[in-house]
Amino acid sequence: MASQCFKVQGNAQLSGELTPQGAKNEALQILCAVMLTPEEVTINNVPDIVDVRRLISLLKGLGVKVTKHSSNDYSFKADDIDLEYFASESYQEDARKIRGSVMLIGPLLARFGKAFRPTPGGDKIGRRRIDTHLIGLQKLGAEFNYDEKNNQFSLQSEQLKGTYILMEEISVTGTANVLMAAALAEGKTTIYNAACEPYLQQLSKMLNRMGANISGIGSNMLIIEGVGQLGGTTHKVLPDMIEIGSFIGMAAMTQSSLRIKDCRIDMLGNIPSVFQKLGIELSFDNDDIIVHQQDLYEIQNFIDGSILTIYDSPWPGFTPDLLSIVLVVATQAKGSVLIHQKMFESRLFFVDKLIDMGAQIILCDPHRATVIGLERKHQLRGITMTSPDIRAGVSLLIAALSAKTPSTIHNINQIDRGYQKIDERLRAVGAQIERVNL
């Protein structure tokens, strides 16, 4: 496939409605869960993005029967799995391209007694170890082996056994992997220090509809009574909270008014309130979020007058996936803010592009950046830049839409990994953005 770039005109004035896609991070978990049963599982509101298409391709390679009802609705039936392909170099090479495929380990280990996995790929945003996954599965009774020569590992177990697991880090994908394995383990499993993101809540509810026995949903202690088998179900993926936050930031940065439809506001946690702390005016109409046109928004200080700090933390704290969006939006605000990216040490390095565009940002260290808002006194200028990861890519796109001169964004396959037909959808609300083959 030829590489592509976005040509963005800038000076965007957006108006109208945007409907968020299905949640990428939830969809990857849910798709892996179809391996837990030989019965049919139907999934609705699946985002049509690169990472999801890659994972569905992996499932097909494993022998899963995939029926595509529409661009966002599928049925899966994993009743004839090719375990030889699972161990093949072809599968390992494909699995290496998508980090989310690591969540196939738990279901395949629990149902078939073995799992293979290369070291994972994904965004270049810092170290993303999978020890938490492996330690949890070993505590359930899996035997771990690492092939240093081929840079892959395997796990085996005739029958996983329930146990008490204290997760050493609050890992969303790690919790999902261990949870899915525990659903078919023998006996009771307690997962303490579990992630409790809406994605995990959705996965837990889906597994219970399939016949699992999971309690403590929404808390950091999950209790799973293992069952002998799971059945089919139908599941609808939540709207993507990261895309909702991206649209809020995009409207504010371009001084536009947008209605974001069907947001499941009850599952957004503190995302709306963090944007309100930046001075962005929001109103709520049933399940829609309306971002109002503002000439200027002003960042709040803390009550004692000190500079606002926005940092990421495990749910129900603020998601790290939106810190890049918050940072770029702050560049045109009145006031200053300290952005503290605690979880990934390379995610703030994209600010050099924003500085080239005229933003006033001090990169304190790999985890912290101070943004001094320009108060609309100096519009960003367009440049040629490269997207380093999914979220930074969209942040740069937001900056480009607000700039006074055109921009070119390369490596947009990173954006396509997480955002469904973003150029088409933005053109529908007034953006001048063109996808160009290089």
C-alpha positions as CSV (number, residue, x, y, z in Angstrom):
1,M,0.0,0.0,0.0
2,A,1.4,3.4,-1.0
3,S,2.2,5.8,1.8
4,Q,-0.2,8.7,2.2
5,C,-0.3,12.2,3.8
6,F,-2.9,14.7,4.7
7,K,-2.9,18.2,3.1
8,V,-4.7,20.5,5.5
9,Q,-5.6,24.1,4.6
10,G,-6.0,25.5,8.1
11,N,-8.3,28.4,9.2
12,A,-11.0,25.8,9.6
13,Q,-14.5,26.8,10.6
14,L,-16.4,23.7,11.5
15,S,-20.2,23.3,12.1
16,G,-22.7,20.5,12.3
17,E,-22.8,17.1,13.9
18,L,-20.2,14.4,14.4
19,T,-21.0,10.9,15.7
20,P,-18.2,9.1,17.4
21,Q,-17.0,5.7,16.2
22,G,-17.1,2.6,18.3
23,A,-14.4,2.5,21.0
24,K,-11.1,1.2,19.6
25,N,-9.7,-0.1,22.9
26,E,-13.0,-1.9,23.8
27,A,-13.3,-3.4,20.4
28,L,-9.9,-5.0,20.5
29,Q,-10.8,-6.7,23.9
30,I,-14.2,-7.8,22.7
31,L,-12.8,-9.3,19.4
32,C,-10.3,-11.4,21.4
33,A,-13.1,-12.7,23.6
34,V,-14.9,-14.4,20.7
35,M,-12.2,-17.1,21.0
36,L,-13.6,-18.2,24.3
37,T,-16.6,-19.9,22.7
38,P,-17.5,-22.1,19.7
39,E,-20.8,-20.4,19.5
40,E,-21.6,-17.3,17.4
41,V,-20.9,-13.9,18.9
42,T,-22.3,-10.8,17.1
43,I,-20.6,-7.4,17.7
44,N,-22.2,-4.1,16.7
45,N,-20.6,-0.7,16.4
46,V,-17.1,-2.0,15.6
47,P,-14.9,0.8,14.4
48,D,-13.6,0.4,10.8
49,I,-10.0,1.2,11.6
50,V,-6.6,-0.3,10.7
51,D,-6.0,-2.0,14.1
52,V,-9.4,-3.6,14.2
53,R,-9.1,-4.8,10.6
54,R,-5.7,-6.3,11.4
55,L,-7.1,-8.2,14.4
56,I,-10.1,-9.5,12.4
57,S,-7.7,-10.7,9.8
58,L,-5.7,-12.6,12.5
59,L,-9.0,-14.2,13.7
60,K,-9.8,-15.3,10.2
61,G,-6.3,-16.8,9.9
62,L,-6.9,-18.8,13.1
63,G,-10.1,-20.3,11.5
64,V,-12.7,-18.0,12.9
65,K,-15.7,-17.7,10.6
66,V,-16.4,-14.0,10.2
67,T,-19.6,-12.6,8.7
68,K,-19.6,-8.9,7.9
69,H,-23.2,-7.5,8.1
70,S,-22.2,-3.9,7.5
71,S,-19.0,-1.8,7.9
72,N,-19.5,-1.8,11.7
73,D,-21.4,-5.0,12.5
74,Y,-19.9,-8.5,12.5
75,S,-20.6,-12.1,13.6
76,F,-17.8,-14.4,14.7
77,K,-17.8,-18.2,15.2
78,A,-14.7,-19.8,16.6
79,D,-15.7,-23.4,16.3
80,D,-12.8,-24.7,14.2
81,I,-9.6,-23.1,15.2
82,D,-6.3,-23.9,13.4
83,L,-3.8,-24.2,16.3
84,E,-1.0,-25.0,13.8
85,Y,-1.4,-21.6,12.2
86,F,-1.4,-20.1,15.7
87,A,2.2,-21.3,16.1
88,S,3.3,-20.5,12.5
89,E,5.8,-17.8,11.5
90,S,3.1,-16.2,9.4
91,Y,0.8,-15.7,12.3
92,Q,3.6,-14.4,14.5
93,E,4.6,-11.9,11.9
94,D,1.0,-10.6,11.6
95,A,0.5,-10.6,15.3
96,R,3.6,-8.4,15.8
97,K,1.9,-5.6,13.8
98,I,-0.9,-5.1,16.4
99,R,-0.3,-4.8,20.1
100,G,-4.0,-5.6,20.9
101,S,-3.4,-9.2,19.7
102,V,-1.7,-9.9,23.0
103,M,-5.2,-10.3,24.4
104,L,-5.6,-13.5,22.4
105,I,-3.3,-15.2,24.8
106,G,-5.7,-15.6,27.7
107,P,-8.7,-16.9,25.7
108,L,-6.6,-19.4,23.7
109,L,-4.7,-20.6,26.7
110,A,-7.9,-21.1,28.7
111,R,-9.8,-22.8,25.9
112,F,-7.0,-24.8,24.1
113,G,-4.3,-25.1,26.7
114,K,-1.6,-23.2,24.8
115,A,-0.7,-19.8,23.4
116,F,2.1,-18.3,21.3
117,R,3.1,-14.7,21.0
118,P,5.9,-12.6,19.5
119,T,7.0,-9.5,21.4
120,P,4.4,-6.9,20.6
121,G,4.6,-3.8,18.4
122,G,2.3,-0.7,18.5
123,D,2.8,2.9,19.2
124,K,6.4,4.2,19.8
125,I,5.4,6.0,23.1
126,G,7.8,4.4,25.5
127,R,8.2,1.0,27.2
128,R,5.0,-1.1,27.2
129,R,5.9,-4.3,29.0
130,I,3.6,-7.3,29.2
131,D,5.0,-8.8,32.4
132,T,1.6,-8.1,34.1
133,H,-0.2,-10.3,31.5
134,L,2.3,-13.1,31.8
135,I,2.6,-13.1,35.6
136,G,-1.2,-13.2,36.0
137,L,-1.5,-16.1,33.6
138,Q,1.3,-18.0,35.4
139,K,-0.5,-17.5,38.7
140,L,-3.4,-19.3,37.1
141,G,-1.1,-22.2,36.4
142,A,0.3,-21.5,33.0
143,E,3.9,-22.6,32.2
144,F,5.9,-19.9,30.5
145,N,8.7,-20.4,28.0
146,Y,10.7,-17.7,26.1
147,D,12.4,-18.4,22.8
148,E,15.1,-15.8,22.7
149,K,16.3,-16.7,19.2
150,N,12.9,-16.1,17.6
151,N,11.9,-13.4,20.1
152,Q,8.6,-15.1,21.0
153,F,7.1,-16.8,24.0
154,S,4.6,-19.6,24.7
155,L,2.3,-20.5,27.5
156,Q,0.8,-23.9,28.2
157,S,-1.6,-25.4,30.7
158,E,-3.9,-28.4,30.7
159,Q,-6.3,-26.7,33.1
160,L,-6.0,-23.2,34.6
161,K,-6.8,-23.0,38.3
162,G,-8.4,-20.1,40.0
163,T,-6.3,-18.2,42.6
164,Y,-5.8,-14.8,44.2
165,I,-3.9,-12.4,41.9
166,L,-2.6,-9.0,43.0
167,M,-1.9,-7.1,39.8
168,E,1.5,-5.4,40.0
169,E,0.2,-2.6,37.8
170,I,-3.2,-1.3,36.8
171,S,-3.1,-2.6,33.3
172,V,-6.2,-2.5,31.1
173,T,-5.1,-5.1,28.6
174,G,-3.4,-7.2,31.4
175,T,-6.6,-7.2,33.4
176,A,-8.6,-8.2,30.3
177,N,-6.3,-11.0,29.4
178,V,-6.3,-12.5,32.9
179,L,-10.1,-12.0,33.3
180,M,-10.8,-13.9,30.1
181,A,-8.5,-16.7,31.1
182,A,-10.1,-16.9,34.6
183,A,-13.6,-17.1,33.2
184,L,-12.8,-20.7,32.1
185,A,-10.4,-21.6,34.9
186,E,-11.3,-24.1,37.5
187,G,-12.5,-22.5,40.8
188,K,-12.5,-19.0,42.1
189,T,-10.1,-16.2,40.9
190,T,-9.8,-12.8,42.6
191,I,-8.1,-10.1,40.6
192,Y,-7.1,-7.2,43.0
193,N,-5.7,-3.9,41.7
194,A,-7.6,-4.6,38.5
195,A,-8.2,-1.9,35.9
196,C,-11.9,-0.8,35.9
197,E,-12.2,1.3,32.7
198,P,-15.5,1.3,30.9
199,Y,-13.9,-1.1,28.4
200,L,-13.3,-3.7,31.2
201,Q,-16.9,-3.1,32.4
202,Q,-18.2,-3.8,29.0
203,L,-16.1,-6.9,28.6
204,S,-17.2,-8.3,32.0
205,K,-20.8,-7.7,31.2
206,M,-20.4,-9.4,27.8
207,L,-18.7,-12.4,29.4
208,N,-21.5,-12.7,32.0
209,R,-24.1,-12.8,29.2
210,M,-22.0,-15.6,27.7
211,G,-22.4,-17.6,30.9
212,A,-19.4,-16.3,33.0
213,N,-19.8,-15.5,36.7
214,I,-18.0,-12.2,37.3
215,S,-18.7,-9.8,40.2
216,G,-17.2,-6.6,41.3
217,I,-17.6,-5.0,37.9
218,G,-16.6,-1.4,37.9
219,S,-14.3,-1.8,40.9
220,N,-10.7,-2.7,41.3
221,M,-11.5,-6.1,42.7
222,L,-13.0,-8.6,40.3
223,I,-14.2,-12.0,41.5
224,I,-14.6,-14.7,38.9
225,E,-16.1,-18.1,39.5
226,G,-14.8,-20.2,36.7
227,V,-17.3,-22.1,34.4
228,G,-16.8,-25.0,32.1
229,Q,-17.8,-23.3,28.9
230,L,-19.2,-20.1,27.5
231,G,-21.9,-19.5,24.9
232,G,-22.7,-16.9,22.2
233,T,-24.1,-13.4,22.7
234,T,-24.7,-10.1,21.0
235,H,-22.7,-7.0,22.1
236,K,-22.6,-3.3,21.2
237,V,-19.3,-1.4,21.6
238,L,-19.4,1.9,23.4
239,P,-18.7,5.2,21.5
240,D,-15.0,6.0,21.6
241,M,-14.3,8.4,24.5
242,I,-11.0,9.4,23.0
243,E,-12.6,10.5,19.8
244,I,-15.2,12.4,21.7
245,G,-12.4,14.3,23.6
246,S,-10.7,14.9,20.2
247,F,-13.8,16.4,18.8
248,I,-14.2,18.7,21.8
249,G,-10.6,19.9,21.5
250,M,-11.0,20.3,17.7
251,A,-14.1,22.5,18.1
252,A,-12.4,24.7,20.7
253,M,-9.2,25.1,18.9
254,T,-10.9,26.1,15.6
255,Q,-13.4,28.5,17.4
256,S,-16.2,26.3,16.1
257,S,-19.6,25.0,17.3
258,L,-20.1,21.3,17.1
259,R,-22.7,18.8,18.3
260,I,-21.2,15.4,19.2
261,K,-23.9,12.8,19.0
262,D,-24.7,9.7,21.2
263,C,-21.7,10.1,23.6
264,R,-22.8,7.8,26.4
265,I,-22.0,10.7,28.8
266,D,-22.5,8.4,31.8
267,M,-19.4,6.4,30.7
268,L,-17.1,9.4,30.1
269,G,-15.9,9.9,33.6
270,N,-14.1,13.2,34.2
271,I,-13.3,13.9,30.5
272,P,-15.9,16.7,30.1
273,S,-14.9,18.4,33.3
274,V,-11.2,18.4,32.4
275,F,-12.0,20.3,29.1
276,Q,-14.2,22.6,31.1
277,K,-11.2,23.4,33.3
278,L,-9.5,24.6,30.2
279,G,-12.3,27.1,29.9
280,I,-14.2,25.3,27.1
281,E,-18.0,25.8,27.3
282,L,-20.0,22.6,27.0
283,S,-23.7,21.8,27.3
284,F,-25.4,18.5,27.4
285,D,-28.6,17.6,25.5
286,N,-29.7,14.1,26.4
287,D,-26.7,12.0,25.3
288,D,-25.2,14.7,23.0
289,I,-22.4,17.1,23.9
290,I,-22.6,20.6,22.4
291,V,-19.3,22.5,22.1
292,H,-20.1,26.2,21.9
293,Q,-18.2,28.7,19.7
294,Q,-15.7,30.8,21.7
295,D,-13.4,33.5,20.7
296,L,-11.2,32.8,23.8
297,Y,-11.2,30.2,26.5
298,E,-9.4,30.7,29.8
299,I,-7.6,28.0,31.8
300,Q,-8.7,27.8,35.4
301,N,-6.1,27.9,38.2
302,F,-6.3,25.9,41.4
303,I,-8.2,27.6,44.3
304,D,-4.9,28.8,45.8
305,G,-4.0,30.5,42.6
306,S,-1.3,28.0,41.5
307,I,-1.0,26.8,37.9
308,L,-3.4,24.0,36.8
309,T,-1.9,20.6,36.4
310,I,-3.5,17.9,34.3
311,Y,-2.2,14.4,34.6
312,D,-3.2,10.9,33.6
313,S,-4.1,8.2,36.1
314,P,-5.9,4.9,36.0
315,W,-9.7,5.0,35.7
316,P,-11.7,6.9,37.0
317,G,-8.7,9.3,36.6
318,F,-8.1,11.1,33.3
319,T,-7.1,8.9,30.4
320,P,-3.5,9.2,29.1
321,D,-4.9,9.0,25.5
322,L,-6.3,12.5,25.8
323,L,-3.3,14.4,27.2
324,S,-2.0,15.1,23.7
325,I,-5.3,16.7,22.8
326,V,-5.4,18.7,26.0
327,L,-1.9,20.0,25.4
328,V,-2.6,21.2,21.9
329,V,-5.8,22.9,22.9
330,A,-4.0,24.7,25.7
331,T,-1.7,26.4,23.2
332,Q,-4.3,29.0,22.2
333,A,-5.9,29.4,25.7
334,K,-5.6,32.3,28.0
335,G,-3.4,31.1,30.9
336,S,-0.9,28.3,31.5
337,V,-1.1,24.6,32.3
338,L,1.3,21.8,33.3
339,I,0.7,18.6,31.4
340,H,2.1,15.6,33.3
341,Q,2.2,12.4,31.3
342,K,3.0,9.8,34.0
343,M,2.4,6.5,32.1
344,F,4.5,6.8,28.9
345,E,7.8,8.6,28.7
346,S,7.8,9.3,25.0
347,R,4.4,10.6,24.4
348,L,5.2,14.3,24.8
349,F,8.1,14.4,22.3
350,F,5.7,15.5,19.5
351,V,5.6,19.0,21.1
352,D,8.6,20.0,19.0
353,K,6.3,20.2,16.0
354,L,3.9,22.5,17.9
355,I,6.8,24.7,18.9
356,D,7.8,24.9,15.2
357,M,4.2,26.0,14.5
358,G,4.6,28.9,17.0
359,A,3.3,27.4,20.2
360,Q,4.9,28.3,23.5
361,I,5.7,25.1,25.3
362,I,8.5,24.2,27.7
363,L,9.3,20.4,27.6
364,C,10.5,20.0,31.2
365,D,11.4,16.3,30.9
366,P,10.0,13.2,29.0
367,H,6.9,13.3,31.3
368,R,6.1,17.0,31.7
369,A,5.4,20.0,29.5
370,T,4.3,23.5,30.5
371,V,2.1,25.2,27.9
372,I,1.9,29.0,28.0
373,G,-1.3,29.9,26.1
374,L,-1.1,32.4,23.2
375,E,-4.6,33.9,24.0
376,R,-5.3,33.9,20.2
377,K,-2.8,36.7,19.8
378,H,-0.6,34.6,17.5
379,Q,-2.2,32.0,15.2
380,L,-0.2,28.8,14.7
381,R,1.5,28.5,11.3
382,G,1.3,25.5,9.1
383,I,4.3,23.2,8.6
384,T,5.3,19.8,7.3
385,M,5.3,17.2,10.0
386,T,5.1,13.5,10.8
387,S,2.7,11.7,13.0
388,P,4.6,9.7,15.7
389,D,1.6,7.8,17.2
390,I,-2.2,7.7,17.0
391,R,-3.1,10.4,19.6
392,A,-0.2,12.8,18.7
393,G,-1.2,12.5,15.1
394,V,-4.7,13.7,15.8
395,S,-3.3,16.5,18.0
396,L,-1.2,17.7,15.1
397,L,-4.2,17.5,12.8
398,I,-6.1,19.7,15.2
399,A,-3.2,22.2,15.3
400,A,-3.1,22.1,11.5
401,L,-6.8,22.8,11.2
402,S,-6.4,25.9,13.4
403,A,-3.2,27.2,11.6
404,K,-3.1,30.3,9.4
405,T,-1.3,28.5,6.6
406,P,-1.5,25.0,5.0
407,S,0.2,22.0,6.7
408,T,1.2,18.5,5.5
409,I,1.1,15.5,7.9
410,H,3.0,12.4,7.0
411,N,2.8,8.9,8.4
412,I,-1.0,9.2,8.6
413,N,-1.3,5.4,8.8
414,Q,-0.8,6.0,12.6
415,I,-4.0,8.2,12.6
416,D,-5.9,5.6,10.5
417,R,-5.0,3.0,13.2
418,G,-7.4,4.7,15.6
419,Y,-9.7,7.0,13.7
420,Q,-12.3,5.8,11.2
421,K,-12.2,7.8,7.9
422,I,-11.3,10.9,9.8
423,D,-10.7,13.0,6.7
424,E,-14.1,12.2,5.2
425,R,-16.0,12.9,8.5
426,L,-14.2,16.2,9.0
427,R,-14.9,17.4,5.5
428,A,-18.6,16.8,6.2
429,V,-18.4,19.5,8.9
430,G,-16.4,22.0,6.9
431,A,-12.7,21.0,7.2
432,Q,-10.4,21.3,4.2
433,I,-8.4,18.2,4.4
434,E,-7.2,16.0,1.5
435,R,-5.7,12.5,1.6
436,V,-2.8,12.4,-0.9
437,N,-0.9,9.3,-2.2
438,L,2.9,9.8,-2.1
